[in-house]
Amino acid sequence: MSNSLRSFIDIAADSHFPIQNLPFGIFKPKNATARAGIAIGDLILDLHVLEEKGFLRIPEFGARAVFGADSLNAFLSLGRPAWRRTRELLQHLLAAETSDLRDNSELREQVFHQQSDVTMQLPARIGDYTDFYSSFHHAHNVGTMLRGPETALMPNWKWLPVGYHGRASSIVPSGTDVRRPRGQIKLPDATSPIFAASRSLDFELETAFLIGPGNSLGEPVPIDRAEEHIFGMVLMNDWSARDVQTWEYQPLGPFLAKNFCTSISPWVVTLDALQPFRRPLPPQDPEPLSYLRAETDSIYDIELEARLQTASMTEPHVITRTNFRHLYWSMSQQLAHHTVGGCNLQPGDLLASGTISGPTEDSRGCMLELTWRGANPISLPGGESRKWLEDGDTLTIGGYASGDGYRVGFGKVTGKVLPAVG
Amino acid sequence: MSNSLRSFIDIAADSHFPIQNLPFGIFKPKNATARAGIAIGDLILDLHVLEEKGFLRIPEFGARAVFGADSLNAFLSLGRPAWRRTRELLQHLLAAETSDLRDNSELREQVFHQQSDVTMQLPARIGDYTDFYSSFHHAHNVGTMLRGPETALMPNWKWLPVGYHGRASSIVPSGTDVRRPRGQIKLPDATSPIFAASRSLDFELETAFLIGPGNSLGEPVPIDRAEEHIFGMVLMNDWSARDVQTWEYQPLGPFLAKNFCTSISPWVVTLDALQPFRRPLPPQDPEPLSYLRAETDSIYDIELEARLQTASMTEPHVITRTNFRHLYWSMSQQLAHHTVGGCNLQPGDLLASGTISGPTEDSRGCMLELTWRGANPISLPGGESRKWLEDGDTLTIGGYASGDGYRVGFGKVTGKVLPAVG
């Protein structure tokens, strides 16, 4: 693969989905069942039809059909050699110099869909979902607000990738509206809590990765083999009700404050597509314990931003710009830590980064930090301002890695806030 | 149903599985695929065969076969009217006065298995698993150890059923050995953590309930309708590595300390079978917010015990006796709280009680409390003692409700501790 790779499909220079990318997703055409596809420019290549027609003879598939289901789980379970072979074959089929599809208009009619004509679904059946807390700047900002700068980070934070189990059932694909939750809130001067709609609804700009083969219970994945289990990445918005969180989270962590909705982008950008954007993981101090150290551990240079559009605005306004490389802990470290006690990961599990904040005030990944708990509201074009998200607001997270003349993009994850029920 | 109900099957007076119980489970006969059954005495009635032969014509099933799969999920999704109708039909078929099975020895040969001949599996595909912290005595004891008696309970504890999301993939059926986990441990006087096998492996005596139909995202289940979504209960051992937990749990809650293994008993005792043991929920102070109040909210009188057998002992020794009715928060309150912000529950989800401790020293539900963090080791017959679980120890939790001349029992959940790897 190189950046001179070209497809016979017309692709705009700023498209997120050139032939260098080829992210996988699950889409539902009108009048047909959901199936797997890859995004190419404004189109989707239908892997189910392609497989049925015999174009995807991958040794690891054996006699199985893997792309006709409404999840990528079967494909995820096959592992990196099968993923890479499939990707290479698809790049070949889409290349400018390959005639199979290019010159067969009848076939092209059958295997290509306009992205605007289909409905995107979740890419996988997500069995378990874990959220980490791996951005130093985010953890430090939040800790400073709660406890002051001296004890902002807990003593464990630089020794292990802190994480917790999230709720898998309420993960939704981009475009799903999010209902403002109601819950118990204890106002600062009150002696008892009230039950009310959240007054401090927030987003969290995150990425997440999907697990491939996984491991058996009791058999940790060594860090040097962690990437064999990472299929690819999506964008994630971990919607959060800060007032609910403040009252409920001690001592067992966030619960209702975050389980009412978590949105992810539908296209999974493979780790293979991200290799040109790999950078060495900066030195960590203190040096991690050996099970968290890998010779070639990496971060990825992926630009990320969040855009807010209120009901009265005509276009979205960028409220923060950050980068995946601001994370302190790598995906491999997260995965090795997750399994080191024997916990089993399974195909389709989702492991998220936690809010990604950069070192500057304008690179913070959530309203809590951007407004410093409401003290410094965000000013929007048109004169509105926001301490927290309001009903009718649409929050969109986008991101891409910049290659030489092309982008490997994630598309977006977007959602609009609906008023609370009742 | 009454306690004069009798089956044509011989059932010992102290059996956990008389005709008044009829718990559901998934079993795998030798040389056949896993399917659903109910326990009756020492036998299992094969619901898959019974369904195939046309004995289970339940209107709610429609044309579906629900008992041939390796999980109860399809049955769980049908709801209480279907569950109750099935149970009544099965009680009729097994009654002493019903001849269909009683007098057909060929049919009996096909539909009955000896429990000792089969392998029990998990009763459901568990999508999400939540663990509550609903025993006042447990929360108070643990809080006293960590913070002293004055601030033992967090301010939120009596206002809401504190809970957190657990790991579904590592839930295993009774009889599965548990591997002692390794992890980061920070010794009290050390400046940095070490990586080592846990030195304070614990059990937690819990119960858990399986969710039936569940709710859509954004649509809370009102507390008065909560029991429509509770299919039945199992026993649970939430194995815990206390040293790992101490170091990792702030600020987001337990993670690796509890996700290496969680064991449940294989037979699901239905809420219908537990109705004779229903007791009014004692008054709560402060009075809960209205979404947590139900006219007829209940606890259940279920006796519970934990037994420990070391490698050198010839029989297990009871180390604690407690009761489900010691819980402060009811299952309906847990379920209503879980969904009040809009979180969706799905068929097969598991909601657990948290460690169940009674008010006395000998009714505490885990080693942490029983030994007061190792200060008062448990003395065992034969001269051994235990601060924590050691390799080769077998921990078994049992429980039943006592009727007039019969027991509605849960069987047991048991597991043996294997040494850490490496």
Chai-1 contact restraints between the chains, C-beta under 6 A:
chainA,res_idxA,chainB,res_idxB,connection_type,confidence,min_distance_angstrom,max_distance_angstrom,comment,restraint_id
A,G127,B,S169,contact,1.0,0.0,6.0,A-B,restraint_1
A,D128,B,R167,contact,1.0,0.0,6.0,A-B,restraint_2
A,D128,B,A168,contact,1.0,0.0,6.0,A-B,restraint_3
A,D128,B,S169,contact,1.0,0.0,6.0,A-B,restraint_4
A,M154,B,Q250,contact,1.0,0.0,6.0,A-B,restraint_5
A,N156,B,W247,contact,1.0,0.0,6.0,A-B,restraint_6
A,W159,B,P193,contact,1.0,0.0,6.0,A-B,restraint_7
A,L160,B,Q184,contact,1.0,0.0,6.0,A-B,restraint_8
A,V162,B,L252,contact,1.0,0.0,6.0,A-B,restraint_9
A,G163,B,F255,contact,1.0,0.0,6.0,A-B,restraint_10
A,Y164,B,L252,contact,1.0,0.0,6.0,A-B,restraint_11
A,Y164,B,G253,contact,1.0,0.0,6.0,A-B,restraint_12
A,Y164,B,F255,contact,1.0,0.0,6.0,A-B,restraint_13
A,H165,B,H165,contact,1.0,0.0,6.0,A-B,restraint_14
A,H165,B,G166,contact,1.0,0.0,6.0,A-B,restraint_15
A,H165,B,R167,contact,1.0,0.0,6.0,A-B,restraint_16
A,G166,B,H165,contact,1.0,0.0,6.0,A-B,restraint_17
A,R167,B,D128,contact,1.0,0.0,6.0,A-B,restraint_18
A,R167,B,H165,contact,1.0,0.0,6.0,A-B,restraint_19
A,A168,B,D128,contact,1.0,0.0,6.0,A-B,restraint_20
A,S169,B,G127,contact,1.0,0.0,6.0,A-B,restraint_21
A,S169,B,D128,contact,1.0,0.0,6.0,A-B,restraint_22
A,S169,B,N344,contact,1.0,0.0,6.0,A-B,restraint_23
A,S169,B,Q346,contact,1.0,0.0,6.0,A-B,restraint_24
A,S170,B,L217,contact,1.0,0.0,6.0,A-B,restraint_25
A,S170,B,C343,contact,1.0,0.0,6.0,A-B,restraint_26
A,S170,B,N344,contact,1.0,0.0,6.0,A-B,restraint_27
A,R179,B,G218,contact,1.0,0.0,6.0,A-B,restraint_28
A,R179,B,G342,contact,1.0,0.0,6.0,A-B,restraint_29
A,P181,B,G341,contact,1.0,0.0,6.0,A-B,restraint_30
A,P181,B,G342,contact,1.0,0.0,6.0,A-B,restraint_31
A,G183,B,G341,contact,1.0,0.0,6.0,A-B,restraint_32
A,Q184,B,L160,contact,1.0,0.0,6.0,A-B,restraint_33
A,P193,B,W159,contact,1.0,0.0,6.0,A-B,restraint_34
A,F195,B,L289,contact,1.0,0.0,6.0,A-B,restraint_35
A,F195,B,Y291,contact,1.0,0.0,6.0,A-B,restraint_36
A,L217,B,S170,contact,1.0,0.0,6.0,A-B,restraint_37
A,G218,B,R179,contact,1.0,0.0,6.0,A-B,restraint_38
A,W247,B,N156,contact,1.0,0.0,6.0,A-B,restraint_39
A,Q250,B,M154,contact,1.0,0.0,6.0,A-B,restraint_40
A,L252,B,V162,contact,1.0,0.0,6.0,A-B,restraint_41
A,L252,B,Y164,contact,1.0,0.0,6.0,A-B,restraint_42
A,L252,B,G253,contact,1.0,0.0,6.0,A-B,restraint_43
A,G253,B,Y164,contact,1.0,0.0,6.0,A-B,restraint_44
A,G253,B,L252,contact,1.0,0.0,6.0,A-B,restraint_45
A,G253,B,G253,contact,1.0,0.0,6.0,A-B,restraint_46
A,F255,B,G163,contact,1.0,0.0,6.0,A-B,restraint_47
A,F255,B,Y164,contact,1.0,0.0,6.0,A-B,restraint_48
A,L256,B,G341,contact,1.0,0.0,6.0,A-B,restraint_49
A,N259,B,C343,contact,1.0,0.0,6.0,A-B,restraint_50
A,F260,B,G341,contact,1.0,0.0,6.0,A-B,restraint_51
A,F260,B,G342,contact,1.0,0.0,6.0,A-B,restraint_52
A,F260,B,C343,contact,1.0,0.0,6.0,A-B,restraint_53
A,L289,B,F195,contact,1.0,0.0,6.0,A-B,restraint_54
A,Y291,B,F195,contact,1.0,0.0,6.0,A-B,restraint_55
A,G341,B,P181,contact,1.0,0.0,6.0,A-B,restraint_56
A,G341,B,G183,contact,1.0,0.0,6.0,A-B,restraint_57
A,G341,B,L256,contact,1.0,0.0,6.0,A-B,restraint_58
A,G341,B,F260,contact,1.0,0.0,6.0,A-B,restraint_59
A,G342,B,R179,contact,1.0,0.0,6.0,A-B,restraint_60
A,G342,B,P181,contact,1.0,0.0,6.0,A-B,restraint_61
A,G342,B,F260,contact,1.0,0.0,6.0,A-B,restraint_62
A,C343,B,S170,contact,1.0,0.0,6.0,A-B,restraint_63
A,C343,B,N259,contact,1.0,0.0,6.0,A-B,restraint_64
A,C343,B,F260,contact,1.0,0.0,6.0,A-B,restraint_65
A,N344,B,S169,contact,1.0,0.0,6.0,A-B,restraint_66
A,N344,B,S170,contact,1.0,0.0,6.0,A-B,restraint_67
A,Q346,B,S169,contact,1.0,0.0,6.0,A-B,restraint_68
